[in-house]
Amino acid sequence: MATMIEMFGGSVMSPVPDPYPVYRKLRHESPVILLQTIMGEQYMVTRYDDVFACLKNNAVFSSRSNARGIGVVMGRTILEMDGKEHLRHRALVSPAFLPHSLQKHAPAISAIADELIDGFAREGRADLVQQFTFVFPMRVITYIIGVPVEDYHKFHHWALDVIGVADNPERGLESAKKIVDYLRPILERRRREPTDDLLSKLVHAEIEGHRLTEEEVLSFLRLLLPAGADTTYRLLGSALYALLTHRQYLEEVLADPEKIDWAIEETLRWEAPVQYVSREPVEDVEVAGVKIPKGAGVQLAIGSANRDEEHFPDPDRFDLHRRPTDHLPFGFGQHFCAGSHLAKLEARTALPKLLHRLRNLRLDPSQECRIVGLAFRSPDRLPVLFDPER
């Protein structure tokens, strides 16, 4: 049995530069393969049609497998819930992330982007990962939730440790505890003096006549803070990299701002920020001719599905004119990512500001830049040059 390390040349969190040739080989030769991972034996599903079928079949492919993975550090969240329980808990947070609800935050999101760009626009050079994409989404999600804005940087490092628990369990658990210790006194203040933020809504929310316990609220926050920052940070970085390495499309977007939406969608297909979705069959099942036993771990390879040549012609090419509508970067069905609208709003706000304020924006040819990662993918740095803003 192959291990993930043998298959891709690194651990789940290592800087794998290009897993897609491996995915292509698997789709043709072993579309469902049993691998040895940090989380034990897992069946990896790589073809689009099979991944989509599993995501759509909530009755057979349960999300409870997340309890053994990310649930170890986040606690019990909607990621591992199924059926009515999942719908009841999701209903508490999903209204806050619908497009019409997010519009009231649009001015604040725009102001955060401008403030960050102000910090380096006169310099003529920057690392857009460290100085913008890494910072911007956490500033936004802490503002929406109601966490003091001055602590966003601390939170982002904790959040990445939580998400990366498979790579460093000790650090992930320690950071999860730090998040809880920090949030507890804020929860108490919101109980006494509620405001209009999401944190207050969670503290005073009820499900079927029962208030959420402190642990349930903390679990929501341990999920929302990392999820609200990590996906968008990676989406922004990959979108910038795509446009800066495809200058013809950059010129098109600069000339026609409406094309930014298609640049975002194609980035989500071309480099899905989150590459895997975890599921567990509740009964024996067969996928692509492979029998998967009840209770087995299943990794649905979203990144591979979005590069399936049987579904997307010339899939390894970033194409602004592809206009994908059936890609799977946010999953599908009941567990479709509730934060997808926020991620797109942030990208739709930030990308035009960066491209128009940083005139003559280009990658710094003297420095290396590439997209890396396996479970999570994005550039780890984006060194750029531009005309200093006066």
N, C-alpha and C positions, 0 to 999 in steps of 0.2 A: 504494500500500500504506500503510495507516494505521500510525502508531507508537503505542507504549504511551502516550507523553506526550500525543499528540493524542486518544487514546481515553479516557483517564481524567483528563487534566489534571495530570499530574505524573509523576515517575519512579517506579520500582518501590517505593522506600522513602519517597516523599513522603507527607505527611499527607492522603491522599485520604479525605474524610469518608464518602462513600457510593458505592461502585462498583456497587451492586446494580441501579440503573436501567439501567446500561449492559449488565450481564449479561442482564437481562430482554430487552432489545432484541436482543442477540446470539442468545439462545436461540430467539427467534421468527424472526429474519431471516437470521442467519449463524451457525448453531450451531458451525461450524468455520471459523475465520477466520485468515488468514495476516497476522501482524503483524511489524513491525520492532522489535526489542527491543535492549537493551544486549548481549545474548548472540547477536545476529544474528537471522535470520528464524526465527520460531516459529509453529507452528499452535496456536491456542488452542481447546480443546474445552470447551463450556460446559453442555451438557445432561446431566442425571443419568444417563440410560441409556447415553449414549455414554462418559461419564467412567468409569462402573462397568465397562463392557465392556472398555475399554482397561486399567484396573487389573487386571482379572481375567485378561487375556490376556498372561501373562508371556512366552510363547513368541514373540510378535510384538513387543510393546512392551517393549523393554529399558530397564533403569535406567542403562546405561552413559553416557547423556547427562549424568549428574551429574558425570562427570569433567571436563567442559568448564565446569561452573559452580562449585558449592561445592567440588568436588574440587581446584580450583586452590589453595585455602587449607587445606583439611583433609587433603589427601593422599588416597591410595587407601583408601577405606572401604567398608563394606557397602552404602552408598547407591548405589554404581556397579557392584556385583557382581551377577551373575546365576547362576542354576542351582545346581550343587553347591558352587561356590566361595562363593556367598552363604550357603548353608545352613551350611557348615562354620564360617565366621567368625561368623555370627549365633549359632551354638550356644555360642560362648564367652561372650557377654554376656547373651543372653536369659534364662538360668536365674536370674540375679541380679535380674531385673525381673519375675518371675512373682509373682502375688499371695501365694502361700505363703512365698516368699523375702522379700518386702517386709515381711511382718508383724513380723519381728524388729526392723525399724527404726521401727515405728509409735510406740513411746514416745519415741524421739529426735526424730522428726518433730513430734510433739505438743509436746515441750519447746521446740523451736526456734520454733514458732508462738507459744507463750506468752511466750517471752523477747522476741520482737519486739513483741508487743502491749504488754507491760509498759513498753516504752520511750515509749509515747505515750498510754496508756489514761487517765492522770490529766489530760491536757491539754484534753480536750473538743473537740479538732479535730486533723485530720491530713490529709496527702495519702497515701492508702492505696497509691498506686503507688510513690512514692519511699520510703515508710516500711515497706511490707510486701510487696506483690506482686512488686516488682522484686528484693527481697532474699531472701525466703523460699525460692524454689525453688533458687537458687544455693547457699544454705546447706545445703540438703538434698542436692543432687547432689555437692557437694564432700565432705560427710560420708560418703556412700555410697562414692564413689570412693576417698577417702582422702587428699584434698588438704588441707593445713592450713587450718582453718576461718577463721583471721584474714585470709586472703587472698581470701575469696569476693567481695568488692566489686570488687577489681581484676580478678578473673577474669570477672566479669559484663560489664564494659565491653569487655574483650578479646573475649569471646564474641559480643557484639552487633556488634562490628566485623567479625568473621569471617563472621557470617551476612549482614551487609550489604555484603559485598565487591562486589556488582554496582553499588552506589551509590557506593562509594569504594574502588576496588581497592588503592590505595597503603596506606590505613589498614588494610584487611582483611589484607593480606599482612604488614604490620608487626606487627599484633596476633597473627597466627598464629605468627610467629617468637618473640614474647614468651612465648606459652604454652609453646612448645617449650623455650626457654631456661630457663624456670622449672621445668618438669617433669623435665628430664634428671637433675639431681642427686637428685631424689626417687625416680626410677626406679632409680638405682644403689643407693640405700639399701634399697629394697624387694627388689632382687636379693640383697643380702647378708643382710637381716633382714626376711623376709616377715611380714606381719600378716594379719588376717582381712578386709582391705578388698578392694574390687574391683581396685584398682591392683595389688596383689600377685598376685591371680589372673591378671590379664593378663600380667604380667611372667613368670610361671612356666607359662603355658598352653602347650599343644602342639596342633598340628594335624597329624594323621597322622604323629606321631613327630617333628615339627619344632617347635622353640620359635619363638614370634613374634619377629621382629626388633625392634630398638628403634624403627625407623621405623613398623612396623605397630602397635606399642603406642601410639606418639605419635599416629598417625592415629585410632585408636580414641578416644583422649582428646580430640583436637580435635573429634571428632564428639559424644561423650557430654556434655562440659561445656556447649557451647552448646545442644544439643538438650534436655538435661535441665533447663535453666533457662528457655529462651525460651518454649517451648510452654506450660508451666504458669503462668509469669508472665502471659502474655496471657490464658489461660483464666480465671485468678482475677480479673483486672481486668474482663473482659467479664461474668463471672457477677455480680460485685458491682454493676456498672453496670446490668445487666438487672434485678436484684432491687430496686435503689434507685430505678429509674425505673418499676417496676411494683409499687407498694406492696401491692396485694392479694396478689400472690404472695409478697412478703416476709413478710407476716403468716402466710400458710399454712405457709411453711417454718419460721418461728419456732414455730408451734403443733405442727408435725409434722416432726421432724428427718429422718424417712425420705424426705421429699420432696426433700431436698438432692441426692440422686442424679439425680432427674429434672431438677432445675434445672441440674445440670452437663451432662447429656446434651443438653438443649435449647440451652444456651449453645454447646456444641460444634457443633450444627447451625446455629444462628442466626448465630454469629460464629466460624467456624473460625479458630483462631489462625494456622495456616499455610494460605494460600489456593491454592497451586499445587503440583502434583507434576510433576516432569520425566520425560519418557520419550522413547525414540527407536525407531522401527520398524526391524526388521532386514530387512524386505522391503517392497516397495510395498504399500500398504494403502488401503482406502477407509473413511472414517468420515462418516456422515451425508451421503453423496453426494459428499464431497470427497476427491479422490485425494491421499494423502500419500506422497511418495517415500521410499524406503529411506534411512535416515540423517538424516532431517529432525528438527529439534527440535520437540517436542510439549509444550505446557503444558496439563495437565489442571486445569481451574479448579474445585477442590474447593468454594470458596466459592460459586460459581455453582450447582454441582450440588446443594448443600445448600439452595438457595433456589429450586429448580425447582418451579414451580407445578403441573406435571404429576405430580409425585411427592409434594410436601408441600403440602396445602391452605393457602391464606393464608400463604405461606412467609415473608413479611417480618415477621410478627407473632411476638413472643416469647410462647410459650404453655407454661406449666408443665405443662399437662395433655396435651400432645401425645405425650409419651413416645416419642421416636424411637428406633428400634433399627437402622435401615438407613442412617443418615447416614454420611458419609465423611470425618470430620475427621482420621482417622489413616491414611487410605489403605485399601487392601484387598489381600488375597492375601499372597504371600511377603514383600512389603515393608511389611506392616502395621506401624505404629510399635511397636517393642519397648518403648518407654518409656510407652506409653499407661496401663498399670496404675499406674505411679508418679505420673503426672500426676493421675489420678483420686483416688488415695490422698491426695495432697497437698491437692487441692481439697476432698475429703471431710473432711479434718482441719481445714483452715484456715478454711473458710467458716463452719461453726457456731461456732467460737471467736470470730471477729470479730463475728458477728451477735448472739451472746449476751453477750459481754463489753462490747461497745460499745453500751450501751442507748440506745434512741431514735436509732439511726444514720440519718443522712439526708445527702443531698448538700448542700453549701454553696451556697445560692441566689445568693450574691454572686460566685461564680466559675464560669467556663465549664468544661464537661466533656463530652467526646464520644469516641466510638470512631473511630479513624483508621487509615490504612494501606492498602496494596494487597496486596503479597506476604505481609505479616504484619499482623494487625489486633488492636487492643486499645485501651483508653483510654490516652492519654499522661499523664493525671493524674486523680486521683480525690479532689478536696477534699471532706472530709466534716466534719460536726458530730455530736456525741453527748454524752450525759451523762457527765461525768468520773467515772472509777472511783475509789472511795474505798478 
